[in-house]
Amino acid sequence: MSWTDERIETLKKLWGSGKTAAEIAEELGDVTRNAVIGKANRLGLSSKSTPAAAKPKKKVIPAHRACQWPIGHPGEDNFHFCGDEAVPSKPYCLKHCNMAYQNKDNS
């Protein structure tokens, strides 16, 4: 089997239409799938496989640091948490931090 100009044009057309190397080999006849791939590479035809799209980066949303001081009794309908802005690295707002954390000399 030789690669005539006509066969090369057929290869280019079929390759561009998205046919697989095996399908092209079958249509051309008397040529293997690997021969089709090799010729396509030598002709500089683009690869059929496209790289996978990059996963979109997740946006980092800063967590709302809310005071977790309980208001009311957990069994009551109006039970909730304070919700004011918490002191950095503490679970409570300034008011509730003063209630929760006391110096040993002030007790």
OpenMM code with the backbone's topology and positions (N, CA, C; nanometers):
from openmm import Vec3, app, unit

residues = "MET SER TRP THR ASP GLU ARG ILE GLU THR LEU LYS LYS LEU TRP GLY SER GLY LYS THR ALA ALA GLU ILE ALA GLU GLU LEU GLY ASP VAL THR ARG ASN ALA VAL ILE GLY LYS ALA ASN ARG LEU GLY LEU SER SER LYS SER THR PRO ALA ALA ALA LYS PRO LYS LYS LYS VAL ILE PRO ALA HIS ARG ALA CYS GLN TRP PRO ILE GLY HIS PRO GLY GLU ASP ASN PHE HIS PHE CYS GLY ASP GLU ALA VAL PRO SER LYS PRO TYR CYS LEU LYS HIS CYS ASN MET ALA TYR GLN ASN LYS ASP ASN SER".split()
positions = [
    Vec3(0.0855, -0.1173, 0.0000),
    Vec3(0.0000, 0.0000, 0.0000),
    Vec3(0.0897, 0.1230, 0.0000),
    Vec3(0.0579, 0.2164, -0.0860),
    Vec3(0.1322, 0.3424, -0.0880),
    Vec3(0.0345, 0.4573, -0.0651),
    Vec3(0.0883, 0.5649, -0.0138),
    Vec3(0.0064, 0.6820, 0.0151),
    Vec3(0.0047, 0.7721, -0.1085),
    Vec3(-0.0961, 0.7554, -0.1903),
    Vec3(-0.1124, 0.8408, -0.3081),
    Vec3(-0.1724, 0.9737, -0.2634),
    Vec3(-0.1649, 1.0725, -0.3508),
    Vec3(-0.2235, 1.2036, -0.3192),
    Vec3(-0.3732, 1.1909, -0.2901),
    Vec3(-0.4393, 1.1052, -0.3645),
    Vec3(-0.5832, 1.0854, -0.3454),
    Vec3(-0.6118, 1.0251, -0.2077),
    Vec3(-0.5337, 0.9248, -0.1683),
    Vec3(-0.5531, 0.8607, -0.0365),
    Vec3(-0.5215, 0.9591, 0.0763),
    Vec3(-0.4203, 1.0426, 0.0570),
    Vec3(-0.3850, 1.1422, 0.1594),
    Vec3(-0.4983, 1.2434, 0.1749),
    Vec3(-0.5567, 1.2865, 0.0647),
    Vec3(-0.6696, 1.3804, 0.0716),
    Vec3(-0.7894, 1.3163, 0.1418),
    Vec3(-0.8137, 1.1893, 0.1114),
    Vec3(-0.9224, 1.1169, 0.1782),
    Vec3(-0.8947, 1.1076, 0.3280),
    Vec3(-0.7697, 1.0764, 0.3634),
    Vec3(-0.7307, 1.0695, 0.5046),
    Vec3(-0.7558, 1.2033, 0.5736),
    Vec3(-0.7122, 1.3124, 0.5114),
    Vec3(-0.7300, 1.4458, 0.5711),
    Vec3(-0.8779, 1.4780, 0.5905),
    Vec3(-0.9584, 1.4458, 0.4884),
    Vec3(-1.1020, 1.4748, 0.4958),
    Vec3(-1.1679, 1.3946, 0.6081),
    Vec3(-1.1389, 1.2653, 0.6126),
    Vec3(-1.1999, 1.1794, 0.7148),
    Vec3(-1.1495, 1.2152, 0.8544),
    Vec3(-1.0216, 1.2459, 0.8644),
    Vec3(-0.9628, 1.2837, 0.9939),
    Vec3(-1.0288, 1.4113, 1.0453),
    Vec3(-1.0450, 1.5066, 0.9554),
    Vec3(-1.1078, 1.6335, 0.9927),
    Vec3(-1.2539, 1.6198, 1.0301),
    Vec3(-1.3196, 1.5177, 0.9759),
    Vec3(-1.4617, 1.4981, 1.0072),
    Vec3(-1.4828, 1.4253, 1.1396),
    Vec3(-1.3714, 1.3835, 1.2023),
    Vec3(-1.3835, 1.3207, 1.3338),
    Vec3(-1.3873, 1.1696, 1.3326),
    Vec3(-1.3634, 1.1102, 1.2192),
    Vec3(-1.3604, 0.9625, 1.2124),
    Vec3(-1.2412, 0.9105, 1.2923),
    Vec3(-1.2560, 0.7915, 1.3470),
    Vec3(-1.1455, 0.7295, 1.4200),
    Vec3(-1.0453, 0.6724, 1.3206),
    Vec3(-0.9243, 0.6460, 1.3695),
    Vec3(-0.8205, 0.5883, 1.2841),
    Vec3(-0.8649, 0.4524, 1.2309),
    Vec3(-0.9344, 0.3750, 1.3118),
    Vec3(-0.9827, 0.2439, 1.2683),
    Vec3(-1.0860, 0.2590, 1.1564),
    Vec3(-1.1752, 0.3558, 1.1700),
    Vec3(-1.2765, 0.3784, 1.0663),
    Vec3(-1.2115, 0.4244, 0.9356),
    Vec3(-1.1107, 0.5108, 0.9477),
    Vec3(-1.0402, 0.5586, 0.8284),
    Vec3(-0.9675, 0.4429, 0.7607),
    Vec3(-0.9007, 0.3593, 0.8413),
    Vec3(-0.8285, 0.2440, 0.7866),
    Vec3(-0.9236, 0.1515, 0.7127),
    Vec3(-1.0406, 0.1306, 0.7697),
    Vec3(-1.1388, 0.0426, 0.7063),
    Vec3(-1.1872, 0.1017, 0.5740),
    Vec3(-1.2105, 0.2324, 0.5736),
    Vec3(-1.2595, 0.2964, 0.4515),
    Vec3(-1.1529, 0.2998, 0.3416),
    Vec3(-1.0279, 0.3250, 0.3806),
    Vec3(-0.9200, 0.3280, 0.2815),
    Vec3(-0.8884, 0.1879, 0.2299),
    Vec3(-0.8989, 0.0898, 0.3175),
    Vec3(-0.8674, -0.0478, 0.2796),
    Vec3(-0.7181, -0.0684, 0.2635),
    Vec3(-0.6715, -0.1885, 0.2922),
    Vec3(-0.5305, -0.2258, 0.2767),
    Vec3(-0.4370, -0.1349, 0.3570),
    Vec3(-0.4844, -0.0881, 0.4726),
    Vec3(-0.4019, -0.0050, 0.5600),
    Vec3(-0.4467, -0.0304, 0.7041),
    Vec3(-0.3517, -0.0246, 0.7957),
    Vec3(-0.3854, -0.0505, 0.9362),
    Vec3(-0.4184, 0.0799, 1.0083),
    Vec3(-0.4783, 0.0628, 1.1219),
    Vec3(-0.5097, 0.1764, 1.2083),
    Vec3(-0.3815, 0.2516, 1.2442),
    Vec3(-0.2760, 0.1769, 1.2795),
    Vec3(-0.1495, 0.2400, 1.3172),
    Vec3(-0.0865, 0.3155, 1.2010),
    Vec3(-0.1027, 0.2645, 1.0801),
    Vec3(-0.0500, 0.3345, 0.9626),
    Vec3(-0.1219, 0.4675, 0.9434),
    Vec3(-0.2519, 0.4681, 0.9691),
    Vec3(-0.3307, 0.5915, 0.9588),
    Vec3(-0.2831, 0.6923, 1.0627),
    Vec3(-0.2632, 0.6458, 1.1853),
    Vec3(-0.2168, 0.7346, 1.2923),
    Vec3(-0.0787, 0.7901, 1.2592),
    Vec3(0.0105, 0.7041, 1.2136),
    Vec3(0.1450, 0.7482, 1.1783),
    Vec3(0.1439, 0.8518, 1.0675),
    Vec3(0.0655, 0.8285, 0.9633),
    Vec3(0.0581, 0.9227, 0.8512),
    Vec3(-0.0030, 1.0545, 0.8972),
    Vec3(-0.1063, 1.0474, 0.9801),
    Vec3(-0.1692, 1.1693, 1.0316),
    Vec3(-0.0683, 1.2510, 1.1123),
    Vec3(0.0134, 1.1836, 1.1913),
    Vec3(0.1160, 1.2539, 1.2689),
    Vec3(0.2195, 1.3181, 1.1772),
    Vec3(0.2628, 1.2457, 1.0764),
    Vec3(0.3626, 1.3002, 0.9831),
    Vec3(0.3065, 1.4171, 0.9030),
    Vec3(0.1766, 1.4154, 0.8775),
    Vec3(0.1129, 1.5259, 0.8053),
    Vec3(0.0841, 1.6445, 0.8976),
    Vec3(0.1027, 1.6231, 1.0270),
    Vec3(0.0783, 1.7312, 1.1239),
    Vec3(-0.0683, 1.7567, 1.1521),
    Vec3(-0.1512, 1.6558, 1.1291),
    Vec3(-0.2937, 1.6715, 1.1583),
    Vec3(-0.3131, 1.6777, 1.3093),
    Vec3(-0.4043, 1.7615, 1.3509),
    Vec3(-0.4236, 1.7813, 1.4947),
    Vec3(-0.4789, 1.6563, 1.5603),
    Vec3(-0.4462, 1.6438, 1.6859),
    Vec3(-0.4924, 1.5300, 1.7646),
    Vec3(-0.6424, 1.5388, 1.7832),
    Vec3(-0.7070, 1.4251, 1.7848),
    Vec3(-0.8517, 1.4229, 1.8024),
    Vec3(-0.8919, 1.4497, 1.9471),
    Vec3(-0.8096, 1.4032, 2.0382),
    Vec3(-0.8475, 1.4189, 2.1785),
    Vec3(-0.8199, 1.5616, 2.2237),
    Vec3(-0.9164, 1.6162, 2.2904),
    Vec3(-0.8999, 1.7500, 2.3457),
    Vec3(-0.8767, 1.7357, 2.4946),
    Vec3(-0.7901, 1.8178, 2.5489),
    Vec3(-0.7645, 1.8061, 2.6923),
    Vec3(-0.8903, 1.8373, 2.7723),
    Vec3(-0.9012, 1.7719, 2.8840),
    Vec3(-1.0167, 1.7933, 2.9707),
    Vec3(-1.0167, 1.9371, 3.0205),
    Vec3(-1.1346, 1.9938, 3.0265),
    Vec3(-1.1466, 2.1307, 3.0751),
    Vec3(-1.1093, 2.1350, 3.2227),
    Vec3(-1.0410, 2.2399, 3.2597),
    Vec3(-1.0018, 2.2555, 3.3996),
    Vec3(-1.1265, 2.2759, 3.4847),
    Vec3(-1.1244, 2.2164, 3.6015),
    Vec3(-1.2370, 2.2337, 3.6921),
    Vec3(-1.2396, 2.3784, 3.7401),
    Vec3(-1.3581, 2.4357, 3.7452),
    Vec3(-1.3649, 2.5737, 3.7926),
    Vec3(-1.3208, 2.5814, 3.9385),
    Vec3(-1.2467, 2.6857, 3.9685),
    Vec3(-1.1988, 2.7022, 4.1054),
    Vec3(-1.3144, 2.7457, 4.1942),
    Vec3(-1.3175, 2.6878, 4.3113),
    Vec3(-1.4218, 2.7236, 4.4058),
    Vec3(-1.3854, 2.8561, 4.4711),
    Vec3(-1.4842, 2.9415, 4.4830),
    Vec3(-1.4613, 3.0695, 4.5484),
    Vec3(-1.4585, 3.0470, 4.6988),
    Vec3(-1.3598, 3.1061, 4.7616),
    Vec3(-1.3500, 3.0955, 4.9062),
    Vec3(-1.4292, 3.2105, 4.9653),
    Vec3(-1.5337, 3.1749, 5.0344),
    Vec3(-1.6184, 3.2755, 5.0973),
    Vec3(-1.5886, 3.2735, 5.2464),
    Vec3(-1.5442, 3.3869, 5.2993),
    Vec3(-1.5130, 3.3875, 5.4415),
    Vec3(-1.6378, 3.3556, 5.5242),
    Vec3(-1.6182, 3.2723, 5.6225),
    Vec3(-1.7299, 3.2330, 5.7085),
    Vec3(-1.7719, 3.3512, 5.7951),
    Vec3(-1.9013, 3.3650, 5.8111),
    Vec3(-1.9526, 3.4692, 5.9001),
    Vec3(-1.9270, 3.4235, 6.0429),
    Vec3(-1.8498, 3.4989, 6.1137),
    Vec3(-1.8148, 3.4633, 6.2504),
    Vec3(-1.9203, 3.5215, 6.3438),
    Vec3(-2.0224, 3.4443, 6.3722),
    Vec3(-2.1328, 3.4888, 6.4559),
    Vec3(-2.1171, 3.4356, 6.5977),
    Vec3(-2.1623, 3.5144, 6.6911),
    Vec3(-2.1606, 3.4750, 6.8322),
    Vec3(-2.2513, 3.3535, 6.8514),
    Vec3(-2.2006, 3.2540, 6.9214),
    Vec3(-2.2746, 3.1298, 6.9418),
    Vec3(-2.3367, 3.1209, 7.0814),
    Vec3(-2.3496, 3.2337, 7.1481),
    Vec3(-2.4082, 3.2348, 7.2820),
    Vec3(-2.5566, 3.2015, 7.2711),
    Vec3(-2.6016, 3.0972, 7.3427),
    Vec3(-2.7431, 3.0588, 7.3345),
    Vec3(-2.8325, 3.1580, 7.4086),
    Vec3(-2.9441, 3.1915, 7.3471),
    Vec3(-3.0431, 3.2805, 7.4076),
    Vec3(-3.1700, 3.1981, 7.4275),
    Vec3(-3.2112, 3.1842, 7.5518),
    Vec3(-3.3302, 3.1063, 7.5822),
    Vec3(-3.2958, 2.9606, 7.6089),
    Vec3(-3.3978, 2.8776, 7.6114),
    Vec3(-3.3824, 2.7353, 7.6385),
    Vec3(-3.4030, 2.6575, 7.5083),
    Vec3(-3.3194, 2.5552, 7.4833),
    Vec3(-3.3313, 2.4800, 7.3580),
    Vec3(-3.4703, 2.4225, 7.3317),
    Vec3(-3.5483, 2.3980, 7.4311),
    Vec3(-3.6818, 2.3421, 7.4108),
    Vec3(-3.7860, 2.4464, 7.3749),
    Vec3(-3.7543, 2.5744, 7.3878),
    Vec3(-3.8510, 2.6810, 7.3609),
    Vec3(-3.8533, 2.7170, 7.2122),
    Vec3(-3.9673, 2.7675, 7.1672),
    Vec3(-3.9823, 2.8058, 7.0264),
    Vec3(-3.8918, 2.9219, 6.9873),
    Vec3(-3.8682, 3.0147, 7.0790),
    Vec3(-3.7892, 3.1331, 7.0444),
    Vec3(-3.6403, 3.1161, 7.0758),
    Vec3(-3.5951, 2.9923, 7.0961),
    Vec3(-3.4527, 2.9666, 7.1222),
    Vec3(-3.3710, 3.0057, 6.9995),
    Vec3(-3.2591, 3.0770, 7.0238),
    Vec3(-3.1699, 3.1158, 6.9146),
    Vec3(-3.0322, 3.1481, 6.9719),
    Vec3(-2.9419, 3.1868, 6.8855),
    Vec3(-2.8080, 3.2262, 6.9281),
    Vec3(-2.7940, 3.3759, 6.9072),
    Vec3(-2.7018, 3.4367, 6.9809),
    Vec3(-2.6832, 3.5813, 6.9766),
    Vec3(-2.6676, 3.6300, 6.8326),
    Vec3(-2.5688, 3.5802, 6.7604),
    Vec3(-2.5520, 3.6163, 6.6200),
    Vec3(-2.4715, 3.7416, 6.5934),
    Vec3(-2.4345, 3.8179, 6.6977),
    Vec3(-2.3488, 3.9350, 6.6759),
    Vec3(-2.2121, 3.8890, 6.6271),
    Vec3(-2.1307, 3.9830, 6.5787),
    Vec3(-1.9986, 3.9470, 6.5283),
    Vec3(-1.9115, 3.8952, 6.6418),
    Vec3(-1.8514, 3.7789, 6.6196),
    Vec3(-1.7681, 3.7154, 6.7222),
    Vec3(-1.6301, 3.7793, 6.7252),
    Vec3(-1.5685, 3.7732, 6.8425),
    Vec3(-1.4301, 3.8175, 6.8591),
    Vec3(-1.3422, 3.7172, 6.7835),
    Vec3(-1.2403, 3.7644, 6.7094),
    Vec3(-1.1542, 3.6703, 6.6369),
    Vec3(-1.0998, 3.5606, 6.7286),
    Vec3(-1.1044, 3.4387, 6.6834),
    Vec3(-1.0600, 3.3163, 6.7510),
    Vec3(-1.1426, 3.2816, 6.8750),
    Vec3(-1.2569, 3.3447, 6.8925),
    Vec3(-1.3480, 3.3125, 7.0035),
    Vec3(-1.4860, 3.2820, 6.9458),
    Vec3(-1.5659, 3.2029, 7.0158),
    Vec3(-1.6989, 3.1701, 6.9644),
    Vec3(-1.8056, 3.2742, 6.9991),
    Vec3(-1.7697, 3.3759, 7.0778),
    Vec3(-1.8685, 3.4721, 7.1264),
    Vec3(-1.8329, 3.6156, 7.0897),
    Vec3(-1.9339, 3.7026, 7.0958),
    Vec3(-1.9123, 3.8457, 7.0776),
    Vec3(-1.8437, 3.8999, 7.2036),
    Vec3(-1.8031, 4.0268, 7.2010),
    Vec3(-1.7299, 4.0851, 7.3134),
    Vec3(-1.8120, 4.0783, 7.4425),
    Vec3(-1.9395, 4.1117, 7.4347),
    Vec3(-2.0264, 4.1096, 7.5534),
    Vec3(-2.0292, 3.9699, 7.6159),
    Vec3(-2.0497, 3.8673, 7.5327),
    Vec3(-2.0607, 3.7320, 7.5864),
    Vec3(-1.9243, 3.6730, 7.6216),
    Vec3(-1.8171, 3.7195, 7.5567),
    Vec3(-1.6819, 3.6784, 7.5973),
    Vec3(-1.6549, 3.7250, 7.7398),
    Vec3(-1.6966, 3.8479, 7.7706),
    Vec3(-1.6760, 3.9005, 7.9058),
    Vec3(-1.7528, 3.8188, 8.0089),
    Vec3(-1.8646, 3.7624, 7.9686),
    Vec3(-1.9415, 3.6785, 8.0605),
    Vec3(-1.8804, 3.5378, 8.0703),
    Vec3(-1.8327, 3.4842, 7.9584),
    Vec3(-1.7844, 3.3464, 7.9548),
    Vec3(-1.6424, 3.3317, 8.0077),
    Vec3(-1.5569, 3.4287, 7.9782),
    Vec3(-1.4160, 3.4202, 8.0167),
    Vec3(-1.3870, 3.5263, 8.1218),
    Vec3(-1.3591, 3.4818, 8.2424),
    Vec3(-1.3288, 3.5750, 8.3507),
    Vec3(-1.1920, 3.5424, 8.4071),
    Vec3(-1.1202, 3.6482, 8.4473),
    Vec3(-0.9892, 3.6286, 8.5101),
    Vec3(-1.0078, 3.5635, 8.6460),
    Vec3(-0.9083, 3.4904, 8.6894),
    Vec3(-0.9169, 3.4223, 8.8182),
    Vec3(-0.9317, 3.5218, 8.9326),
    Vec3(-0.8682, 3.6410, 8.9229),
    Vec3(-0.8754, 3.7373, 9.0332),
    Vec3(-1.0133, 3.8015, 9.0422),
    Vec3(-1.0939, 3.8008, 8.9337),
    Vec3(-1.2254, 3.8648, 8.9355),
    Vec3(-1.3359, 3.7704, 8.9817),
    Vec3(-1.3045, 3.6458, 9.0107),
    Vec3(-1.4107, 3.5519, 9.0442),
    Vec3(-1.4476, 3.5527, 9.1859),
] * unit.nanometer
topology = app.Topology()
chain = topology.addChain("A")
for resn in residues:
    res = topology.addResidue(resn, chain)
    for name in ("N", "CA", "C"):
        topology.addAtom(name, app.Element.getBySymbol(name[0]), res)
